[in-house]
Amino acid sequence: MSKIISVNSGSSSLKFQLFNMPSEEVLTSGIAERIGQKMGVFTIKVNGEKFSQELPIENHKKAVDLLLEALIEHKVVSNLDEIQGAGHRIVQGGSYYSESVVADEDVVKKVDELSPLAPLHNPAHLVCYEAFKEALPKIGHVFVFDTAFHQTMTEESYLFPVPYEWYTDHKIRRYGAHGTSHQYISKRLAELMNKNPEDINVITCHLGNGASITAVKGGKCVNTSMGLSPLGGIMMGTRCGDIDPTVVYHMMEQLNCTPKEMDVYLNKKSGMLGVSGISSDARDIEDAAKNGNERAILTQKLYVNRCVNLIGGYYMQLGKVDALAFTAGVGENDATLREMILKGLQEGMGLSVDYELNSKIRGKEVKISFDDSKTQIYIVPTLEELVIARDTYRLLNK
């Protein structure tokens, strides 16, 4: 058995899971939150019990130190030498990487070079990697890229209709995101249908506070909704998704704001939060909608409209769709939005859905369509950390 730690670091957070591989047994999981703020929170889950503490977490190195100390304190490992490898989620791998790779100086250099395309994420990933490397100098490290799964898109799917030199000189193109999740869900759908991934077409809907939808043909991504950055695509919790570019410079003039200030509007003040004026959380929107709040109802309708339009377009691009899956926080848990989306697609895609079953499901893997549905509908909880652990174990044991 090998103990492999999966690491998912954000700009102010660090999620982790420790696995026994290849059995894929989860030994522990947890998160360090509000890194770099006045007061942070560190939580670890051991044998079904959560242990949390509030304390300042100055940087990602401190978060790594807390994590490793907690593994010893809670007797998850007797010593740190039991950990044989670490897998790191990396948001932006550009066009360099179409699969996970063992980290070395050249890989680190390229991830750093791509930081302008993911300024909140890539630098944090590298800080976290260096902290783990310092604390565990003997182990191997693997980088697992959010963008890798989407590298099978063809030019007509990933290029934008802007001056071609923007692509050749500045790397402006569609990269997508959540690739690890879309890859896992598409493979899991094949298993659930007793099919080979190469023999089916699926659409995977990763709907969380960040959200993306991907068309997968024969196990390979042919299109995805996020663009150059996670701002593109469908409406999200605080992100606007795709809009007319004229809106940006018109409102910069109206509000007399800088590009950085506009970036805050589009990334942090739009989406569900911006339209509803209530919250970025779909649960709060649903509660308000049930109480008759008109802007909450509008928010749901707008969200559903964007999803239906995109899924419908992918349906036409694929020609046939064997399965459609919902995953991530909203996709796994929001029965109302799932029902609204499916009813919007029902006639055009020939869906036959068990809406009563759908209304009861939160966070469980289950088929919610009837057998006569032209496209089968599933809810599949995503397991990105498991994909990271699998790739890490595989690459370090070649």
Salt bridges, closest charged atoms under 4 A:
GLU24 OE2 - ARG390 NE 2.71
ASP65 OD2 - LYS61 NZ 3.19
GLU82 OE1 - LYS3 NZ 3.26
ASP106 OD2 - LYS110 NZ 2.76
GLU113 OE2 - LYS171 NZ 3.44
ASP146 OD2 - ARG89 NH2 2.78
GLU191 OE1 - ARG188 NH1 2.70
ASP281 OD2 - ARG283 NH2 2.69
GLU286 OE2 - LYS290 NZ 3.60
ASP322 OD2 - LYS320 NZ 2.78
GLU339 OE2 - LYS343 NZ 2.75
GLU356 OE2 - LYS360 NZ 3.65
GLU365 OE1 - ARG188 NH2 2.76
ASP371 OD1 - LYS367 NZ 2.68
ASP391 OD1 - ARG394 NH2 3.43
